[in-house]
């Protein structure tokens, strides 16, 4: 009987230690999750992925200097930034988003034109909406920020 009591005590101590370790791990995960800033988890992404998310076959013809990134947490947002000549930009926007309503009073004020496009139905790629900001640069070119996201 004394050996049986020792085994029970050892088993109880082992189970308690495992339970305490598990509880500590859960608390650590909750704290890590609660203090994580999801918008700091931005990662570089292929621009083809960013455009495909919004059902575009790729960057518009004539686009250059493109950089793209993605943020994924509760939702997904891609950011594609590229330069393009204004005539090529007008052609692309007229074919891709002919019903977009352009607002000349954008935030930040450094943006020359902006629009928000609700996709209904959602894009097959996953996007539910797109924000597009345009900054007109010299030499008849524009800097475009194309941001499709789901909600």
JOSULNOR-V661344 format. One record per helix or strand of 3 or more residues. SS is the DSSP state (h for helix, s for strand). FROM is the first residue (numbers start at 0). TO is the last residue. Records with the same first field share a line. If there is no record, write none. Layout:
# JOSULNOR-V661344
SS = FROM-TO, FROM-TO
This chain:
# JOSULNOR-V661344
h = 1-34, 37-39, 46-52, 85-95
s = 63-71, 75-84, 112-117, 128-136, 140-148
